[in-house]
């Protein structure tokens, strides 16, 4: 698989170099898939990529869904563009109050 052969690190390096150099457009779909792959393989590394906004064109809704599937509810709440989804996640997950308040404030 790509993971075993080092494909994910190589793909990420190529994508980030291309973005940093402005030498090519990396599609939002590819950025979304790379981010999801990182989150699934190594949550801490994936969250660092999120914090650094390494993939700015990644689809926030798809990324939020990936985070939710992995149990990263606070991260999913911060990413979700939909007020209904944020409300659902706040109700269904045991996130802390400050995360919920921040998400609600962002919606206002």
C-alpha beads as a LAMMPS data file, in Angstrom:
LAMMPS data file: protein, C-alpha beads

108 atoms
107 bonds

1 atom types
1 bond types

-500.0 500.0 xlo xhi
-500.0 500.0 ylo yhi
-500.0 500.0 zlo zhi

Masses

1 110.0

Atoms # bond

1 1 1 0.000 0.000 0.000
2 1 1 0.998 3.635 -0.302
3 1 1 1.318 3.914 3.471
4 1 1 3.814 1.046 3.683
5 1 1 5.952 2.294 0.807
6 1 1 6.238 5.821 2.152
7 1 1 3.689 7.173 -0.305
8 1 1 1.887 9.392 2.203
9 1 1 5.002 11.267 3.392
10 1 1 6.203 11.653 -0.185
11 1 1 2.827 12.872 -1.438
12 1 1 2.625 15.340 1.439
13 1 1 6.134 16.630 0.809
14 1 1 5.424 17.137 -2.880
15 1 1 2.113 18.864 -2.154
16 1 1 3.479 21.187 0.536
17 1 1 6.550 22.076 -1.553
18 1 1 4.289 22.900 -4.472
19 1 1 2.067 25.081 -2.268
20 1 1 5.009 26.859 -0.615
21 1 1 6.742 27.534 -3.927
22 1 1 3.551 28.611 -5.636
23 1 1 4.618 26.339 -8.474
24 1 1 1.347 24.543 -8.814
25 1 1 -2.198 24.319 -7.684
26 1 1 -2.883 21.433 -5.383
27 1 1 -6.594 20.803 -5.629
28 1 1 -8.776 21.163 -2.577
29 1 1 -9.798 17.539 -3.054
30 1 1 -6.202 16.338 -2.881
31 1 1 -5.504 18.550 0.141
32 1 1 -8.608 17.120 1.841
33 1 1 -7.538 13.524 1.128
34 1 1 -3.970 14.109 2.334
35 1 1 -5.231 15.684 5.542
36 1 1 -7.686 12.821 6.136
37 1 1 -4.928 10.256 5.527
38 1 1 -2.647 11.971 8.030
39 1 1 -5.367 12.207 10.653
40 1 1 -6.211 8.519 10.223
41 1 1 -2.573 7.361 10.305
42 1 1 -1.208 9.665 13.029
43 1 1 -3.688 11.973 14.762
44 1 1 -1.009 14.156 16.364
45 1 1 0.701 14.747 13.017
46 1 1 -2.644 15.426 11.344
47 1 1 -3.595 17.923 14.033
48 1 1 -0.246 19.695 13.600
49 1 1 -1.020 20.034 9.886
50 1 1 -4.423 21.500 10.802
51 1 1 -2.887 23.924 13.302
52 1 1 -0.336 25.088 10.730
53 1 1 -3.052 25.481 8.053
54 1 1 -0.799 23.415 5.788
55 1 1 -3.673 22.612 3.425
56 1 1 -5.720 25.828 3.234
57 1 1 -7.978 24.579 0.430
58 1 1 -9.003 21.386 2.239
59 1 1 -12.779 21.040 2.485
60 1 1 -13.698 22.034 6.072
61 1 1 -16.892 19.968 6.085
62 1 1 -15.156 16.801 4.879
63 1 1 -12.275 17.381 7.289
64 1 1 -14.713 17.949 10.159
65 1 1 -16.443 14.679 9.259
66 1 1 -13.095 12.853 9.296
67 1 1 -12.313 14.366 12.712
68 1 1 -15.719 13.301 14.029
69 1 1 -15.224 9.741 12.749
70 1 1 -11.881 9.634 14.586
71 1 1 -13.410 10.941 17.816
72 1 1 -11.776 14.375 17.543
73 1 1 -15.022 16.132 18.440
74 1 1 -13.604 19.476 19.567
75 1 1 -11.643 19.726 16.320
76 1 1 -14.723 18.755 14.289
77 1 1 -16.775 21.451 16.029
78 1 1 -14.135 24.087 15.248
79 1 1 -14.029 23.075 11.569
80 1 1 -17.691 22.518 10.724
81 1 1 -19.171 25.323 8.604
82 1 1 -22.746 24.273 9.381
83 1 1 -24.465 25.633 12.493
84 1 1 -26.790 22.610 12.529
85 1 1 -23.840 20.208 12.490
86 1 1 -22.038 22.190 15.199
87 1 1 -25.162 22.044 17.350
88 1 1 -25.527 18.313 16.769
89 1 1 -21.892 17.678 17.660
90 1 1 -22.091 19.790 20.822
91 1 1 -25.141 17.792 21.928
92 1 1 -23.712 14.381 21.019
93 1 1 -20.182 14.788 22.307
94 1 1 -18.772 15.613 25.687
95 1 1 -16.790 18.674 24.607
96 1 1 -15.855 21.279 27.153
97 1 1 -17.957 24.420 27.512
98 1 1 -15.276 26.771 26.126
99 1 1 -15.134 24.800 22.852
100 1 1 -18.908 24.971 22.525
101 1 1 -19.014 28.700 23.304
102 1 1 -16.210 29.412 20.820
103 1 1 -18.003 27.477 18.079
104 1 1 -21.329 29.198 18.742
105 1 1 -19.636 32.608 18.775
106 1 1 -18.018 31.889 15.423
107 1 1 -21.445 31.112 13.957
108 1 1 -22.874 34.462 15.093

Bonds

1 1 1 2
2 1 2 3
3 1 3 4
4 1 4 5
5 1 5 6
6 1 6 7
7 1 7 8
8 1 8 9
9 1 9 10
10 1 10 11
11 1 11 12
12 1 12 13
13 1 13 14
14 1 14 15
15 1 15 16
16 1 16 17
17 1 17 18
18 1 18 19
19 1 19 20
20 1 20 21
21 1 21 22
22 1 22 23
23 1 23 24
24 1 24 25
25 1 25 26
26 1 26 27
27 1 27 28
28 1 28 29
29 1 29 30
30 1 30 31
31 1 31 32
32 1 32 33
33 1 33 34
34 1 34 35
35 1 35 36
36 1 36 37
37 1 37 38
38 1 38 39
39 1 39 40
40 1 40 41
41 1 41 42
42 1 42 43
43 1 43 44
44 1 44 45
45 1 45 46
46 1 46 47
47 1 47 48
48 1 48 49
49 1 49 50
50 1 50 51
51 1 51 52
52 1 52 53
53 1 53 54
54 1 54 55
55 1 55 56
56 1 56 57
57 1 57 58
58 1 58 59
59 1 59 60
60 1 60 61
61 1 61 62
62 1 62 63
63 1 63 64
64 1 64 65
65 1 65 66
66 1 66 67
67 1 67 68
68 1 68 69
69 1 69 70
70 1 70 71
71 1 71 72
72 1 72 73
73 1 73 74
74 1 74 75
75 1 75 76
76 1 76 77
77 1 77 78
78 1 78 79
79 1 79 80
80 1 80 81
81 1 81 82
82 1 82 83
83 1 83 84
84 1 84 85
85 1 85 86
86 1 86 87
87 1 87 88
88 1 88 89
89 1 89 90
90 1 90 91
91 1 91 92
92 1 92 93
93 1 93 94
94 1 94 95
95 1 95 96
96 1 96 97
97 1 97 98
98 1 98 99
99 1 99 100
100 1 100 101
101 1 101 102
102 1 102 103
103 1 103 104
104 1 104 105
105 1 105 106
106 1 106 107
107 1 107 108
